[in-house]
Amino acid sequence: MIEDDLRAAFARREALTPPTGPVRAAIDRAVVRRRRRRLRLRLAGTALAVVAAALAGFTAIAPRPPETANLLATPSPTPTGALNVLLLGLDQAGTGRRADSVLLVHVPADRSRLYLVSLPRDLLVPIPGRGTDKLNASFAFGAGPSGKDLSAGYRATRQVVAQLTGVRIDAGAVLTYGATRELTDAVGGVSVCLPTAIRSYHTRRTYPAGCQRLDGAAAVDVLRQRYGLPDSGLDRDRNAGRYAAGLLTRVREQGVLTNPVLLSRLVTKVGPGLVTDTGELSLPALVSAAGNAASAEPVAVGLPVRYTEKQPYGFRLDPALAPGFLDALRADRLGEWTAAHPKQVTGLR
């Protein structure tokens, strides 16, 4: 009896029930929108990671900080002036983590090419609240005792670099050697031209002078070397520039920076995670500016320094060359300065 009553009640209400088709379609549309948003976020992070890797030779692997949640905000107008992007390469893990490589990528207003400016990690600089110390120590101070706060480490280094150079840092990324292996293998290897042979301190493998294609393991090995090189850490910075040029050429040839499908595949191979800072720029504007300038071969140059033989040991700005170099950087005239000082330019081939 109860069952019959229920059937009769449902029958009376059936005419009031809305059709399920539109409801199901709305649910499907919502699911598709969510999937597309997730895909766009993943590709956006990868795009900046690939650009950063192409510029500096490292792959981002740290978790994305809260302040980068607006990466996909409404695109800002394409910037017309010069841009400066700070890239920090990390090798050491755990406590006391320092930035082993500090690279300032200058994108001139005419977007003619990229200038890869290496800042020595052992450069003695004033660090707010810490006195004078090596440049790479600024990251350790910011990242804290555990070395896990990569965003704070980046901000501390950004402040020091901006104060040192006198230029505004428009964007940046914290990067590590850890995923370079995966990225290099994902693009089929990277061609690097070494001026002299390198014998690895870590693997004892010898890399001959000349141009050679490196797989992921070899790329990481080369990027870590400073012992046994004529100029030690300065030569390591130069080799990072050479790797950067090779990687930039490789991803440009493959169309990775402009092909969403290739970017999607790359993020799967390289892995998630990125600490980035786009400042007031939107990600599309930043990628567009860097991508246009990346169409030509970059120019790698080191900040002019001299080593001091007294405590505290480290590098100081070259009094003869550094002032002119920094003036050129601030005035967006690095093209003129590098043309007038060819010996300061790192040979990429």
N, C-alpha and C positions, 0 to 999 in steps of 0.2 A: 504493500500500500504506500509506504513511504517512497519507494522507488518510482511509483506511478506519479505521485504528487510532484516529485522533483522533475521528472520528464516534462510534466505539464507546465511547471513554472519556467523551465528553460525555454520551452516552446513559445510561451507568451513573451519572453524577453528577447528572443532571437532577432526579431525585427529591429530592435533598438541597438543591436551590436554593430559597431562600425566595421566596414570591410577591412580585412587584414592586409590586403595588398599595399595600400599607401603606407601603413605602419611599418611593414617589412621593408619597403623601399627607403623610408626615412632612416631606419636603423642601418641599412646597408650603406647609405650615403654618409652617415656619421662615422661608420667604421672606416670607410675609404678615406674620409678627411683626416681621421686620426693617423692612419697609416702614412698618408702623404706628408703630414706634419713631421712624423718621426723620421721619414726618409729625408726630408729637406734638412732637418737638424743634423742628421748623421752626415749627409753630404757636405753641409756647410762646415762642420768641424773638420772633415777630411780635406776640403778645399784649402783651408788655411793651414792645415798640417802639411799638405803637399807643397804649398807655396813656401812655407817656412823651411821645410826640408830641402826644397830646391835651392833656397837661398843660402842655407847654412850648413847643410850636410848632416843634420840630425833629425830624428823623428820624435814627435811629441808623444809622451806616454803618461803624463801626470793627469790626475782628475781635473775636470773643468770646474773652475771656481764659480761662486755665485754671481760675481759681477759680469760674467760672460753670458748670462741668460738672455741678453737682448741681442745676441749675434744676428738673429733673423728679424730684427725690427725693421720698420719701414726704411727702405734704402735711402741713405743720405745722398745729397748731390755729389757727383764725382768731384773729388778734390782737384784743384788746379795748381796748387803750389807744390813745393818740395815736401817729401815725406821722409820720416826716419823711423825705422822699425828695429827694435832691439831684440836680439835672439840670444838666449843663454843656453849653452850646452853643458849638461851634467853627466859626469861619469861616476863619481863616488856616490855611494848610497849610505843611508843611515845618518848618524850624528855627525855634526861638523861638515855637512854637505856644502861644497863650494862650487861655484861656476867655473868649470875648467876652460870653457871657451866663451868669449864675449864678442859678439859680432853686431855691429851697427850697420844696417842696410840702408843706404841713402838712395832714395828714388827722386831724381831731379824733376823739376817742374816740367821740363820738355819731354820727360818719359823716354829719353834717348837710350838709356841703359841703366843697369843697377851698379852701384858702387858698394862693394863688400869691405867694410872698414873693420879690421881686426884690432881689438883693444887687448893688450897683454894682460893675462890674469894676474901677473905679479907686478902690475903697475901700482906704485905707491900713490894713494889718493886720500883726501880727507873724507872720513865717513862720519856723518852726523852722530854725535853721542859716543863715538868710539875713537876719536883722534885719527892719526894717520895709520893706514894699514893697506894691505894688498887689495886690489879691486875685487878678487874673487871672494874675499872675506865678507864683503857686504851682503852677499847672498846668504851665507851661513848665519850672520847676525839676524837677518830678517826671517829666515826659515825656522829659527828657534832651535832649542837643544836637540829635539828629535830629528830635525831636518825635514819634517813632513809638510810644513806650511810653505809650499812652493809659490803660492800667490804672494805671500808676504816677502819671501826671498826675492821674487821678481821686482816688487815695488821698491824694496830697499836698493837694489842694484840700479833700477831705473832712475831713482833720485840721484844717485852718485854719478851715473853716466851723464845725465842731463846737466848736472852742475859742472862736471869736467869739460864737456864739449860746448856747452852754451847753446845747444839746440833742443828743441822740443821733441820728446819721444811720442810719436803719434800712435804707435801700436807695438806689439811685441808678443813673444811666446817663450815659455820655458820648455826646453827640449832635453832629451836624454839619448845616449848612445844605444840604449837597450833595444829599441825597435828598428834601428838603422839596418840591421841584418835583414829583417822582413821586407822593409821598403826597397832596399837595393835588389833583393832577389825578385820582388814583385814586378820591377820594371826591367828585369832581364840583365841586371848588372850595370855598373857605371864605369865609364872610361875616365881614368885619372892619369895625368902626365907628371911623372916625378923627375925633378932635375938631377937627383943623385939616387943611388941605390939605398934602400932602407932594410936593415936587419932588425926584425921585431925583437924587442926586449922581452915580450910576453910569450911568443910562440916560437921564436928562433927562425921563423920563416923569412926568406930574403925576397924583397920586391925590387926588381932591377930598375935602373934608370930608364926613362922613356914612357910612352903611353901604353897603358894596359887596361883591360876591362876587369874590374874587381867584382866578385860576388859579395854577398852580405857579410860573411865571416871575414873576408879579406879587407873589406872597407872599414869595418869596425877596428880591425887590427891596425891598419894604417893610421886611422884617425887618432888612435891612442898614443902613438909613438912620439916621444921627445928625447929619450935617452939615446945617445950616440949620434944625434943630428947636430950639424955644425952650430946652429943657433938655438938648439934645444926647443923651448916652448914656442919661440917665434916661428920656427920651421913647422911646428905642429899646426899653428894658426894658418900658415901659408898652405899646408896640405889640406886643411879643412876648406879653404877657398877653392883649391883645385877640385876637390871632390864636389863642392857646391856647384861649380861651373859644369862639371860632367853630369851631375844629376839634373840640373836645370835643362841642359841640352836634351837629356834623355826623355824627361817628361814632356818637354815641348814637342819633340819629334812624335811622341805617341799621342799627343792631344789630350793628355790627362787633365789639364787645367780647365778645359772647356767641354769635356764630355762627361755628363752625369753618370753614364753607365760605367765608364772606366773608373770614375771616382768611387762609385758604389763597390766595385770589385776590389779596389785598393783598400778601402776601409776594412773590408772583411779580412784581407791578408795581413794588413799592418796591425790592426787592433784598435780598440776605442781609447779615448782619453786624450785630453788636451788642456793645457793651461794657456789661455790666450788673453790678450788685452787689445781691443780694437779702438779704445779711446772714444772719441766722438764720431768716428767713422763707422759706417755700416760695413758688414762683411763684403757685400757685393762691390761697394766702392773701393775697398782696400784691395780685393782680388783683382779688380779691373785695372787699378793703377799699377800694381806690381806686375800683372800679366803683360800689360803693354810695354813696360820697360824691359821685361824679360825676353823680348823678341830679339834683342841683340846680345852679343857676348858680354858678360859682366866684366867689370874692372875690380880686381882685388888689390887692396892697398892696406898697409899697416900704419897705425898711428905712429908717427916718428918718436922714438924713445931712445934713451941711453941707459945702460946698466950702471948702477952705482956699486962701487966696491967697498962701501962702508955701511955699517948698520944704520938703519934697517936695510938689509939687502933687498934689491928689487929694481924695477925700472922707474925712471922719471922722464918727464917730457923732454925731448931734445930742444934745448933753448934756441938752436939755429933754425930748425925746420918746423917744429910743432906749432908755433904761433901762426905762421903763414898757412899751414894746413887747416888749423881750426877756423881761421878767418874764411878760408875757401869753403869749408863745410857749412858754416853759418850763412854765407852769401850764396850758396848753391853754385859754386864755381869749381867743383872738384875736377871737372873735365879739363879746365885750364891748368890746375895745379898738377895733376898727374901727367899731363903732357909736358910740363916744364920740369918734372922730377921723375923721369922714367925709371930710375934705379929704385925708387920706392914702391914701384908696382910689381906685384907678384906675377911671374910668368905662368900662364895657364896651359901652355902647349910646348 
